Amino acid sequence: MEGKSGAHADATDITDSCAALDNPAPPPGEKPVLALPFAFGGPCCRAILRLEPEDFQVDEVTLVEPDGKGEHVLLWIEKRNANTDWLAGQLARHAGVPRVDVSYAGMKDRRALARQWFSVRLAARPEPDWEVLESKEFRILRTVRHSRKLKTGALHGNRFLIRARRLEGDTEQLVDRLHQLAQYGMPNYFGEQRFGRENSNLSGALSMFAGTAGRLSRQRRGLYLSAARSLLFNKVLADRVAAGNWNQPLVGDRLMLDGSRNSFVADRIDAEILRRTSSMEVHPSGPLWGAGALQVEGEAERLERKSLTAMEDFRAGVERSGLKQERRSLRARVNDLGWTLSGGELELSFYLPRGGYATAMLRECLDYRSATC
C-alpha cells in the first residue's frame, strides 16, 4: 500500500488527547522526566527503527549557495553510524586546523545514514587531499570553495527516508494518522536525543546550575544549556497540547510566520488571524528561555508562566547563563509526506523545517523502539 499526503485541512477540527504530565522539576541528582501528550490520540502501531543505519536516512537542505572562492572549503559528506562532532574533529586533524575552524549547520543522528555540509577554514594553508580521509564511517561526495564559514542553523530543513520494521497494529488507523500529520502538522517537540541517554544532559544541567559539575568544556556547557531550554519549551508545548490549543492562537500569542523567524503579537483573535493560523501561514510559538521579558502578553503569558512555575532551577540557571529570550514555533509542518506499507514494514519519506525532529513526528503514529536500545 502506498500513500501521499493531500491538501491541508482546517486545523481547528483536531481533537487532542490529554495525557498526564509530571509537572515538578526533580531535585539535582535525579533524572528529570516530562511526559509529552499526543496531539492525535497516541500511536496506532508498534515498530522497530534503525535495524541498520540505512533505515534512517537524512539529507540536509542548506541555505548556502557556494560561491566557488574564498578561504573556506565546503564538504558535502555522507556519514554512516558516525557522530557529527566526531567527524568535524577528523576533518580538523586532516586539514591541520584548530577544531574551531570546522563548522556545520546542524547535528545529525549518529545511528543513521546522513548527508550534510561541513566547512573548513584553511586561510593560507594548502588544501589537503580529501580523498585519502575516507573511511567506513564516511565518504566525501563533493568539495567546493566558499567565502564564509557555515553557521549553526544555516539550513532550510532536512529530508528523511525512514524504514520501520516488524510493524504490528492497526495499519488502517496508521494511514489515517499519517493523513492527519500531513494536514495539521505536528507538535514541534524537541526530540529525546536532545536530552542525552537517560536524560543525562538534563541531570548535567542541574549539576551545572548548582555549581557541582566541575570544569566543563564549551561544547558540554552548550549541550546542557540547550537541553534545559528544550525541556522548558517542551513543557509549555505539552500543556498546550493537553489543553487542545497548541495549534490555535491565544490572545497575546506571538505568532511566527511559517518558514521564518519573523513574528508578531496577536493582540486580538479575529477571522483573519484564525484563517492564517488554520492555513499554517502562521504558528503559535513557545519560549526558548533566557534573560529578559517574555515576548507574549495576556492569556499566552499567563499560560507560559503557569506552565513553568515549578521549573525555577532550570529557568534561573538558563537566565544566569547569559542567553536571551527567543521563540520557537509550537507547530511544524510535515511536508511532502509519502509512505509505503508492505510485508510488515513501513517506509516514510517527508521533509521537516529547520529544528524539526523526525522522532517527534514518528511518536504520533508509532510506538517504536530503536534497535540500538
C-alpha positions as CSV (number, residue, x, y, z in Angstrom):
1,M,0.0,0.0,0.0
2,E,1.3,3.4,-1.0
3,G,0.2,6.8,0.1
4,K,0.8,10.5,-0.4
5,S,-0.5,13.4,1.7
6,G,-3.1,15.7,0.3
7,A,-4.0,19.4,0.9
8,H,-4.1,21.0,4.3
9,A,-7.4,21.0,6.2
10,D,-8.8,23.2,8.9
11,A,-6.6,22.9,11.9
12,T,-9.4,23.7,14.3
13,D,-11.0,20.3,13.6
14,I,-8.4,18.4,15.6
15,T,-9.4,16.5,18.8
16,D,-6.4,16.4,21.2
17,S,-5.6,13.9,23.8
18,C,-4.9,14.9,27.4
19,A,-2.2,12.6,28.7
20,A,-0.9,13.4,32.2
21,L,2.2,15.4,32.8
22,D,4.8,15.1,35.5
23,N,5.0,18.8,36.4
24,P,7.6,19.3,39.1
25,A,11.3,19.6,38.3
26,P,13.2,16.9,40.1
27,P,16.0,17.8,42.5
28,P,19.6,17.7,41.5
29,G,20.9,14.2,41.1
30,E,17.7,12.7,39.8
31,K,16.9,12.2,36.1
32,P,14.2,14.7,35.1
33,V,11.2,13.3,33.2
34,L,8.5,15.0,31.3
35,A,5.6,13.0,29.8
36,L,4.6,14.5,26.5
37,P,0.9,14.2,25.5
38,F,0.0,13.2,21.9
39,A,-1.9,15.6,19.6
40,F,-3.9,12.9,17.8
41,G,-4.6,10.2,20.4
42,G,-1.4,8.2,20.5
43,P,0.4,5.6,18.4
44,C,-1.5,3.2,16.3
45,C,1.2,0.6,15.7
46,R,4.4,-0.8,17.1
47,A,7.7,-1.0,15.2
48,I,11.5,-1.2,15.4
49,L,13.7,1.5,13.9
50,R,17.3,1.6,12.9
51,L,18.0,-2.1,12.5
52,E,20.5,-0.7,10.0
53,P,21.8,2.9,9.7
54,E,20.2,2.9,6.2
55,D,16.8,2.6,7.8
56,F,17.1,6.2,9.0
57,Q,18.3,8.5,6.2
58,V,18.7,12.3,6.5
59,D,19.6,14.8,3.8
60,E,20.3,18.3,4.8
61,V,18.8,21.1,2.7
62,T,21.1,24.1,3.1
63,L,20.6,27.8,2.9
64,V,24.1,28.3,1.5
65,E,24.9,28.6,-2.2
66,P,28.7,28.0,-2.6
67,D,30.4,30.9,-4.5
68,G,33.4,28.9,-5.6
69,K,36.0,31.1,-4.0
70,G,37.4,32.1,-0.6
71,E,39.4,30.6,2.3
72,H,36.7,28.1,3.4
73,V,36.2,24.6,1.8
74,L,32.7,23.3,1.9
75,L,32.5,19.5,2.0
76,W,29.3,17.5,1.3
77,I,29.7,14.3,3.3
78,E,27.8,11.1,3.7
79,K,28.3,9.7,7.2
80,R,27.2,6.2,8.4
81,N,26.8,5.4,12.1
82,A,29.0,8.3,12.9
83,N,28.7,11.3,15.3
84,T,28.7,14.7,13.6
85,D,31.1,16.4,16.0
86,W,33.5,13.4,15.9
87,L,33.6,13.8,12.1
88,A,34.3,17.5,12.4
89,G,37.3,16.6,14.6
90,Q,38.5,14.2,11.9
91,L,38.3,17.0,9.3
92,A,40.2,19.4,11.5
93,R,43.1,16.9,12.2
94,H,43.4,16.0,8.5
95,A,43.5,19.7,7.4
96,G,45.8,20.7,10.3
97,V,43.5,23.4,11.6
98,P,42.0,24.1,15.0
99,R,38.7,22.4,15.7
100,V,37.1,25.8,15.9
101,D,37.8,26.3,12.2
102,V,35.5,23.4,11.3
103,S,31.7,24.0,11.4
104,Y,28.4,22.6,10.3
105,A,24.8,23.8,10.2
106,G,23.3,21.1,12.4
107,M,23.9,17.9,14.2
108,K,22.6,14.7,12.6
109,D,21.6,11.4,14.2
110,R,24.5,9.1,14.8
111,R,22.7,5.8,14.1
112,A,21.7,6.9,10.6
113,L,22.9,7.4,7.0
114,A,23.1,11.2,6.8
115,R,24.4,13.6,4.2
116,Q,25.3,17.1,5.3
117,W,27.7,20.1,4.7
118,F,30.8,20.9,6.7
119,S,33.1,23.9,6.3
120,V,36.8,24.0,6.9
121,R,38.7,27.4,7.2
122,L,42.1,26.9,5.5
123,A,43.1,30.5,5.3
124,A,46.6,30.4,3.7
125,R,47.1,26.6,4.2
126,P,47.3,24.4,1.1
127,E,44.2,22.3,0.5
128,P,44.7,18.7,1.7
129,D,43.9,15.6,-0.3
130,W,40.4,14.9,1.0
131,E,40.1,11.5,-0.8
132,V,42.6,9.8,1.5
133,L,40.5,10.7,4.5
134,E,37.5,8.5,3.6
135,S,36.7,5.5,5.8
136,K,33.9,3.1,6.5
137,E,32.2,5.8,8.6
138,F,32.0,8.5,6.0
139,R,32.8,9.5,2.4
140,I,33.2,12.9,0.8
141,L,30.8,13.4,-2.0
142,R,31.7,17.0,-3.1
143,T,34.1,19.8,-2.2
144,V,33.8,23.5,-3.2
145,R,35.3,26.7,-2.1
146,H,33.3,29.4,-0.3
147,S,33.9,32.8,1.1
148,R,32.2,32.2,4.5
149,K,32.1,29.6,7.2
150,L,28.9,27.5,7.7
151,K,26.9,28.9,10.6
152,T,24.8,26.9,13.0
153,G,21.2,26.8,11.8
154,A,22.1,27.8,8.2
155,L,19.7,25.3,6.6
156,H,16.1,25.2,5.3
157,G,15.4,21.8,6.9
158,N,16.0,18.1,6.4
159,R,14.6,15.4,4.2
160,F,14.0,12.0,5.8
161,L,13.6,8.5,4.4
162,I,12.8,6.1,7.3
163,R,12.0,2.4,7.3
164,A,10.1,1.0,10.3
165,R,10.3,-2.8,10.6
166,R,8.3,-5.5,12.4
167,L,5.2,-3.4,12.2
168,E,2.3,-4.5,14.3
169,G,-1.1,-2.9,14.9
170,D,-4.0,-1.2,13.0
171,T,-2.5,-0.1,9.7
172,E,-5.7,1.5,8.5
173,Q,-5.7,3.8,11.6
174,L,-2.0,4.4,10.9
175,V,-2.8,5.6,7.4
176,D,-5.4,7.9,8.9
177,R,-2.9,9.3,11.3
178,L,-0.4,10.0,8.6
179,H,-3.0,12.0,6.7
180,Q,-3.7,14.0,9.9
181,L,0.0,14.8,10.3
182,A,0.2,15.9,6.7
183,Q,-2.9,18.1,7.0
184,Y,-2.5,19.6,10.5
185,G,1.3,19.4,11.2
186,M,2.8,18.1,14.4
187,P,3.7,19.4,17.9
188,N,7.2,20.8,17.4
189,Y,8.6,19.0,20.4
190,F,12.4,18.7,20.9
191,G,13.3,15.1,20.4
192,E,14.6,12.8,23.1
193,Q,18.1,12.8,21.7
194,R,18.3,16.5,22.8
195,F,18.4,15.3,26.4
196,G,21.0,12.6,26.2
197,R,20.9,9.0,27.2
198,E,18.6,8.6,30.2
199,N,18.2,12.4,30.3
200,S,21.9,12.8,31.2
201,N,22.1,16.3,29.7
202,L,19.3,17.5,32.0
203,S,20.9,16.0,35.0
204,G,24.1,17.6,33.9
205,A,22.4,20.9,33.5
206,L,21.0,20.8,37.1
207,S,24.5,20.0,38.4
208,M,26.0,22.8,36.3
209,F,23.4,25.3,37.7
210,A,24.1,24.1,41.2
211,G,27.8,24.6,40.8
212,T,28.7,20.9,41.3
213,A,29.5,19.9,37.7
214,G,33.2,20.9,37.9
215,R,35.0,22.3,34.9
216,L,33.1,21.9,31.6
217,S,34.1,22.2,28.0
218,R,32.4,24.9,26.0
219,Q,30.7,22.1,24.0
220,R,29.4,20.3,27.1
221,R,28.1,23.5,28.6
222,G,26.3,24.3,25.4
223,L,24.7,20.8,25.4
224,Y,23.4,21.3,28.9
225,L,22.0,24.7,28.2
226,S,20.3,23.5,25.1
227,A,18.8,20.6,27.0
228,A,17.4,22.9,29.7
229,R,15.9,25.3,27.2
230,S,14.4,22.4,25.3
231,L,12.8,21.0,28.4
232,L,11.2,24.3,29.3
233,F,9.9,24.7,25.7
234,N,8.5,21.1,25.7
235,K,6.7,21.8,29.0
236,V,4.8,24.8,27.6
237,L,4.0,22.9,24.4
238,A,2.9,19.8,26.4
239,D,0.5,21.9,28.4
240,R,-1.0,23.4,25.2
241,V,-1.3,20.0,23.6
242,A,-3.1,18.8,26.7
243,A,-5.4,21.8,26.6
244,G,-6.1,21.4,22.9
245,N,-4.8,24.8,21.8
246,W,-1.2,24.1,20.6
247,N,-2.3,24.8,17.0
248,Q,-4.7,27.7,17.9
249,P,-3.9,31.3,18.6
250,L,-4.5,32.8,22.1
251,V,-4.8,36.5,22.9
252,G,-1.2,37.7,23.3
253,D,0.4,34.9,21.5
254,R,3.5,35.6,19.5
255,L,2.7,34.1,16.1
256,M,5.6,33.1,13.9
257,L,5.5,33.2,10.1
258,D,5.8,29.8,8.5
259,G,9.4,29.1,7.5
260,S,10.7,32.3,9.1
261,R,11.9,33.7,12.4
262,N,9.7,36.8,11.9
263,S,6.8,37.1,14.4
264,F,4.2,39.4,15.8
265,V,1.9,39.6,18.8
266,A,-1.8,38.8,18.3
267,D,-3.5,41.4,20.5
268,R,-6.9,40.1,19.4
269,I,-8.1,37.0,17.7
270,D,-10.2,37.9,14.6
271,A,-11.2,36.0,11.5
272,E,-8.0,36.9,9.6
273,I,-5.8,35.5,12.4
274,L,-7.8,32.3,12.6
275,R,-7.6,31.9,8.8
276,R,-3.8,32.4,8.8
277,T,-3.3,30.0,11.7
278,S,-5.6,27.4,10.2
279,S,-3.9,27.5,6.9
280,M,-0.5,27.2,8.7
281,E,0.6,30.6,7.3
282,V,1.5,31.4,11.0
283,H,2.0,29.3,14.1
284,P,1.7,29.9,17.8
285,S,5.1,30.0,19.5
286,G,6.7,29.0,22.8
287,P,9.7,30.2,24.7
288,L,13.3,29.4,24.2
289,W,14.2,30.5,27.7
290,G,16.6,33.2,28.6
291,A,17.0,36.5,30.4
292,G,14.6,39.3,29.6
293,A,10.8,39.7,29.4
294,L,8.6,37.1,27.9
295,Q,7.7,38.1,24.3
296,V,4.0,37.3,24.8
297,E,1.1,39.0,26.5
298,G,-2.3,38.4,28.1
299,E,-3.6,34.9,28.1
300,A,-0.5,33.4,26.4
301,E,1.8,35.0,29.0
302,R,-0.3,33.7,31.9
303,L,-0.3,30.2,30.4
304,E,3.5,30.2,30.0
305,R,4.2,31.5,33.5
306,K,1.9,28.9,35.0
307,S,3.4,26.1,32.9
308,L,6.9,26.8,34.2
309,T,6.2,27.8,37.8
310,A,7.7,24.5,39.1
311,M,10.8,24.7,37.0
312,E,12.6,27.5,38.8
313,D,16.0,25.7,38.8
314,F,16.0,25.4,35.1
315,R,14.7,28.9,34.4
316,A,17.1,30.6,36.8
317,G,20.1,28.6,35.5
318,V,19.4,29.5,31.9
319,E,18.9,33.1,32.7
320,R,22.3,33.3,34.6
321,S,24.0,31.8,31.5
322,G,23.6,35.0,29.5
323,L,21.1,33.6,26.9
324,K,18.3,35.9,26.0
325,Q,14.6,35.1,25.4
326,E,13.8,33.7,22.0
327,R,10.8,32.0,20.4
328,R,10.2,28.7,18.6
329,S,7.1,27.6,16.7
330,L,4.8,25.2,18.7
331,R,3.8,23.6,15.4
332,A,5.8,22.3,12.5
333,R,4.6,21.3,9.0
334,V,5.2,17.8,7.8
335,N,5.9,18.4,4.2
336,D,5.9,16.0,1.2
337,L,4.8,13.1,3.3
338,G,4.6,9.8,1.5
339,W,4.5,6.2,2.6
340,T,4.6,2.6,1.5
341,L,3.3,-0.3,3.6
342,S,4.5,-3.8,2.6
343,G,5.4,-7.1,4.3
344,G,5.2,-5.8,7.8
345,E,7.3,-2.7,7.0
346,L,6.5,1.0,6.7
347,E,8.7,3.3,4.6
348,L,8.2,7.0,5.2
349,S,9.5,10.0,3.3
350,F,9.0,13.6,4.4
351,Y,10.6,17.0,4.9
352,L,10.8,18.9,8.1
353,P,11.8,22.6,8.5
354,R,14.9,23.6,10.4
355,G,14.7,22.5,14.1
356,G,12.1,19.8,13.5
357,Y,12.7,16.3,14.9
358,A,11.7,13.2,12.9
359,T,11.2,11.4,16.2
360,A,8.6,14.0,17.2
361,M,6.6,13.1,14.1
362,L,7.1,9.3,14.4
363,R,5.9,9.2,18.1
364,E,2.5,10.5,17.0
365,C,1.9,7.3,14.9
366,L,4.3,4.7,16.1
367,D,5.2,3.1,19.4
368,Y,8.7,2.5,18.4
369,R,12.0,1.4,19.8
370,S,15.4,1.7,18.3
371,A,17.4,-1.5,17.6
372,T,20.3,0.1,19.4
373,C,18.4,0.2,22.7
